[in-house]
């Protein structure tokens, strides 16, 4: 993705330079490591303001979780520490009813990605997320949430 984003920089310079954290694209990959334990990796394309240079940043998430936004707002969200956070928690509970723990976690992350940009009035962050579930015992997978921009197969 780095070459494609680099080519867009002259056209969208102001938009790309406006990212306060330098993260232009972030992908999270959850799965099992070689020991059969849950593992999470973040793959990012990063950028420094006023520079046409973009670079990849791939790192393992030690606890399998990342903040996905300003820490104080994520903590508010997770703790249900305000009326808006309580509303988000109610939405999670409603959507997760009868679903597995993994699906509940995916719903929580989906709601988090949708809510935090609204709370910080940053329409450049967040967005639709693609969520897949891979079967442990076979090479099969299925969509949990397929955004319109992702192909069916």
Residue, then its C-alpha position, 0 to 999 in steps of 0.5 A: x500500500x505504501x507506493x499507492x499512498x505515496x502516489x496520492x500524497x501530492x493530490x491529498x497532501x493537506x488531508x494526509x498531513x492532518x493526521x495527528x498521529x501519523x497513522x494513515x492506514x492501520x490493519x489489525x490481524x488476529x489469529x493463533x501463533x505457532x504455539x496455538x495461542x491467540x496473537x494480534x499484529x498491527x500493520x500500519x502505514x505511517x507518515x510524517x507531516x510535510x514529507x512525501x515519505x510513507x513507511x510500513x510499521x508492523x508490530x505484535x500487540x503484546x496483550x492482543x488489544x490496542x487502544x484504537x483512539x485517544x486513550x482517555x476516550x477509549x477508557x471512557x468507552x470501555x468503562x461506560x463512564x459517560x452517558x454516550x459510553x453507556x449507550x455504546x455499551x448497551x448497543x454492544x450488549x444488544x448486538x452481541x446477545x447470543x453470540x460467541x465471545x469472539x463475535x462479541x469482541x468483534x462487535x465491541x471493536x466495530x462499535x469502538x471504531x465507529x464511536x471514537x471518531x464521532x466523539x473527537x469530531x475527526x471524520x478522517x479517522x475510523x471508517x468501515x472495518x472488514x471482519x473475518x472469522x477463520x475456522x481453527x480446525x480447517x482452512x475455511x473462513x467466513x465474513x463476520x462483517x463485509x464492507x461494501x468495498x470488499x469482494x465477496x470471496 
